[in-house]
């Protein structure tokens, strides 16, 4: 158990819909990262938040957005969903050091029908 | 931008055979990290290498960081079925605080 929690575990929805994925980092961790992993694909970095502020952006679509709240949990919002958005979405958290390792949550499997 | 390449993409071995995956970065890295993702699971941190030429061992796993700090390798001796999974290397991306660039991963299959 990494200490990072993600909900829900599974999500099945239809094209055009909007969903929200939630992540709670390890206790004390300030940074949250979101990744997308499609079938047989690597980890595609989406976005990073540090202590409530956006720190870095990766290949995140305009239909996707995220935020980190004062209690440090984070939400990833995916809208106007397309079939190709079906994937595993992981969040990871780290502490305050730039060399900190990332601790991954169990992921949310999104299926868009 | 920075790229981290891993080879091979897939590796099938018989149980007891050795396995090696290689990681190459387009830029010099301050450190390199390795993660393992079991089928159906999430990436789990294995190790971090920081020094040029560093070699670290974890039981049957040997990790190396190149002298130029641009490449790394993971070698597993006498693979077991429990070694099945995807192995990722990752390096810090430039000045982006804490952000890692992950390689595409090597998917290891071990046949009993």
Interface residues (C-beta under 8 A of the other chain):
Chain A: X2 X31 X33 X40 X41 X42 X43 X45 X48 X50 X55 X56 X90 X92 X94 X97 X98 X99 X100 X101 X102 X103 X104 X105 X106 X107
Chain B: X30 X31 X33 X35 X41 X42 X43 X44 X45 X48 X50 X88 X90 X92 X93 X96 X97 X98 X99 X100 X101 X102 X103 X104 X105 X107
